[in-house]
Amino acid sequence: MTTKQRTAQQDDISGGLLGKQDFSEYMYLEERFAQLPILNADIAGATGTWTLAGGLLMNRGNKSFEVSGTNSASATTCTYDTTYKCMKMVTAGADNDRSAIFPHQDAAMNIWQDIGWDTAHEATFSTVLMASAVTYVNMWAGFDLAATTNATLATALSAGADQVRFWFETDTPYTTWQIAYSIDGTDALIDTGITVEATTWYKMEIRINADRKALCYINGELVGTTTALTTNIAMFPTIGLQELSGAARSLYIPGLACSQLLGV
């Protein structure tokens, strides 16, 4: 496993500035996955006869983030890993199986979803992640539209009319992290030049500035800057992966954080 050294000026999830946690200027939210994401139907309470097992599952599930995707399951997709000491998200083992986490889509369920992360409010996204394997896989992390995240899990490169995500796919094939972004339906791609390697931690951060340009960092290095994103678009954090063969793929995710300027 490759490790990366952190600096005292950076927070321990993302490398983001600690000033983003100043509640007088910013809304700052952080998720460490102390409770595991489960399927929407299980956290919201499926219709039908209530059972003790169902109630216990709903009680233990993460109330901010859900998991979804082809053959994803509440009991097996997200678990705690004792080797890497964080949450592990895994696909189910069949070609094109996929799994993704994102804020719960139900109305009034949590602040992550209800306020949105706005291009006009200098929104930031940050995470740390590591892949178990980088063959036959599609992975992403960043901001996307809620409808896109929920319906297609952003597995298509141009899935969202507005988005900015770190992206990697071996079918193309890429060997480096890409920055995939869309502006009102027009898609673009930036090659970061950072090679994707298995069992290597990557700090990823997206900072949208006052000009609505997204500055994208990997391990503290600026690796790409987008053109100005669509104004006043609320996006939402998402991390996911898709296996492109009959072998399960895993992501290790210690946490994620988002911030944005308060409204005036």
C-alpha positions in Angstrom: 0.0 0.0 0.0 1.3 3.4 -0.9 0.8 6.2 1.7 0.8 9.9 1.3 2.1 12.3 4.0 -0.3 14.9 5.3 0.6 18.5 6.3 -0.4 20.4 9.3 -2.2 23.0 7.3 -4.6 20.5 5.8 -7.6 18.7 7.2 -7.3 15.0 7.6 -9.9 13.9 5.2 -9.1 15.8 2.1 -6.3 18.3 2.3 -9.0 21.0 2.3 -8.4 24.3 4.1 -9.5 24.3 7.7 -11.0 27.7 7.2 -13.8 26.1 5.4 -15.1 25.0 8.8 -15.7 28.6 9.9 -19.5 28.5 10.4 -19.7 32.3 10.2 -18.9 32.1 6.4 -19.2 28.5 5.3 -21.5 25.6 5.6 -19.1 22.6 6.1 -20.3 19.0 6.4 -18.2 15.9 7.0 -19.1 12.3 6.7 -17.0 9.5 8.3 -19.4 6.7 7.7 -19.8 5.8 11.4 -23.0 4.2 10.1 -23.0 2.3 6.9 -25.0 3.4 3.8 -27.8 1.0 2.9 -30.4 0.9 0.2 -33.0 3.6 0.0 -35.9 1.2 0.5 -34.4 -0.1 3.7 -33.6 3.3 5.2 -37.0 4.8 4.3 -38.9 1.8 5.3 -40.3 -0.5 2.7 -44.1 -0.9 2.4 -45.6 -4.1 3.8 -45.5 -5.9 7.1 -43.0 -4.5 9.6 -40.5 -6.9 10.9 -37.9 -6.7 13.7 -35.1 -7.4 11.3 -36.3 -4.6 9.0 -36.5 -2.2 11.9 -33.0 -3.0 13.1 -31.6 -2.5 9.6 -33.3 0.8 9.2 -32.1 1.9 12.7 -28.4 1.1 11.9 -28.3 2.5 8.4 -26.6 5.9 7.6 -29.2 8.6 7.7 -27.3 11.0 5.3 -26.0 8.7 2.5 -27.6 5.8 0.7 -26.1 3.2 -1.5 -27.5 2.0 -4.8 -26.6 0.2 -8.0 -27.1 -3.1 -9.9 -27.1 -5.9 -7.4 -26.2 -3.7 -4.5 -27.4 -4.9 -1.1 -27.7 -3.3 2.3 -25.9 -6.2 4.0 -23.0 -6.6 1.7 -22.2 -3.5 -0.5 -20.8 -1.3 2.3 -18.9 -2.9 5.2 -16.1 -2.0 7.5 -12.6 -3.2 6.6 -10.3 -4.2 9.4 -7.1 -4.0 7.4 -7.5 -0.5 6.1 -9.7 0.7 9.0 -12.4 2.4 7.0 -15.5 1.8 5.0 -15.2 -0.6 2.0 -17.7 -0.4 -0.9 -17.8 -3.5 -3.2 -19.6 -4.6 -6.3 -21.5 -7.9 -6.4 -19.3 -9.9 -8.8 -21.1 -9.9 -12.1 -20.2 -8.0 -15.3 -21.5 -4.4 -15.1 -22.5 -4.6 -11.4 -22.2 -1.2 -9.9 -22.4 0.5 -6.5 -22.4 4.2 -5.6 -23.0 6.3 -2.5 -24.8 9.7 -2.5 -27.1 11.8 -0.3 -30.5 10.3 0.4 -32.9 11.3 -2.3 -36.0 11.5 -0.1 -37.3 15.0 0.7 -36.4 16.4 4.1 -34.2 13.4 4.8 -30.9 15.3 5.4 -29.1 18.5 4.9 -26.6 17.1 2.3 -29.4 16.6 -0.2 -31.8 19.4 0.7 -29.5 22.4 0.5 -27.5 21.3 -2.6 -23.9 22.4 -3.4 -24.0 25.4 -5.6 -21.7 26.6 -8.3 -22.4 30.2 -7.3 -21.4 29.5 -3.6 -17.8 28.3 -4.2 -18.7 24.7 -3.3 -16.0 22.2 -2.5 -15.8 18.4 -2.5 -13.1 16.3 -0.9 -12.4 12.7 -0.2 -9.7 10.1 0.1 -10.1 6.8 -1.6 -8.2 3.7 -2.7 -9.1 0.9 -5.2 -8.3 -2.8 -4.6 -7.7 -3.3 -8.3 -7.5 -0.9 -11.4 -8.3 -3.4 -14.2 -11.8 -3.8 -15.7 -13.3 -1.0 -13.6 -15.0 2.3 -13.8 -14.6 4.7 -10.8 -15.7 8.2 -10.0 -15.8 10.8 -7.3 -17.1 14.4 -7.3 -20.2 16.5 -7.9 -23.1 15.4 -10.1 -26.8 16.2 -10.5 -29.2 14.4 -8.1 -31.4 12.9 -10.9 -28.4 11.6 -12.7 -26.8 10.1 -9.6 -30.0 8.4 -8.6 -31.0 7.1 -12.1 -27.8 6.1 -13.8 -25.2 6.3 -11.0 -23.1 8.5 -13.3 -21.5 5.5 -15.0 -21.7 7.3 -18.3 -18.9 9.8 -18.8 -21.5 12.5 -19.9 -24.3 11.3 -17.6 -25.0 14.7 -16.0 -25.9 17.9 -17.9 -23.9 19.6 -15.2 -21.1 17.8 -13.3 -17.5 17.9 -12.2 -16.0 14.5 -11.2 -12.7 12.6 -11.0 -13.1 9.8 -13.5 -11.3 6.6 -14.4 -12.4 3.8 -16.8 -10.4 0.9 -18.3 -12.7 0.2 -21.2 -11.5 3.4 -23.0 -8.8 2.6 -21.8 -7.4 5.3 -19.5 -4.4 4.8 -17.3 -4.6 8.2 -15.5 -7.3 10.0 -13.5 -9.5 12.2 -15.7 -11.6 15.2 -14.8 -15.0 14.9 -16.4 -17.1 18.0 -16.4 -20.3 19.1 -18.2 -21.7 22.6 -18.6 -25.4 22.7 -19.6 -25.0 19.5 -21.5 -21.6 20.2 -23.1 -19.1 17.6 -22.0 -15.3 18.0 -21.6 -12.4 15.9 -20.3 -9.1 16.9 -18.7 -6.2 14.4 -18.3 -4.6 14.9 -14.9 -1.5 12.9 -15.8 -1.8 11.1 -12.4 -1.5 7.3 -12.9 -4.2 5.2 -11.3 -2.6 2.5 -9.2 -4.1 -0.3 -7.0 -3.8 -0.1 -3.2 -2.7 3.6 -3.4 -4.5 6.3 -1.4 -5.6 9.4 -3.4 -6.7 12.7 -1.8 -9.1 14.3 -4.2 -10.5 17.8 -3.9 -12.7 20.0 -6.1 -12.8 23.7 -5.3 -15.2 25.9 -7.3 -13.9 29.5 -7.2 -15.7 32.8 -7.4 -15.5 32.6 -11.3 -17.3 29.2 -11.1 -14.2 27.4 -12.4 -13.5 24.1 -10.7 -9.9 23.7 -9.5 -9.2 20.0 -9.1 -6.4 18.6 -6.8 -5.0 15.2 -6.3 -2.7 14.6 -3.3 -2.4 18.4 -2.9 -1.4 19.1 -6.5 -3.5 21.2 -8.9 -4.1 18.8 -11.8 -6.8 20.6 -13.8 -9.0 23.6 -14.0 -12.4 23.7 -15.8 -13.9 26.5 -17.7 -16.8 28.4 -15.9 -19.5 26.0 -14.8 -23.2 26.8 -15.2 -24.3 29.4 -12.7 -26.6 28.7 -9.8 -26.6 24.9 -10.3 -27.0 22.7 -7.2 -25.0 19.5 -7.4 -24.5 16.6 -5.0 -21.5 14.5 -3.9 -21.2 11.0 -5.2 -18.5 8.2 -5.2 -19.0 5.0 -7.1 -17.6 2.1 -9.1 -18.6 -0.3 -11.7 -17.0 -3.7 -12.5 -16.4 -4.3 -16.2 -15.8 -8.1 -15.9 -17.0 -10.9 -13.8 -14.8 -10.0 -10.8 -15.9 -7.8 -7.9 -14.2 -4.4 -7.5 -13.7 -2.5 -4.2 -13.2 1.1 -3.1 -12.0 2.1 0.4 -13.4 5.4 1.5 -12.5 6.9 5.0 -14.9 9.8 4.5 -15.9 12.8 2.4 -16.5 16.5 3.1 -18.2 19.4 1.3 -18.3 23.1 2.0 -19.8 26.2 0.4 -20.3 29.9 1.2 -23.4 30.8 3.1 -26.1 32.7 1.3 -26.3 36.5 1.5 
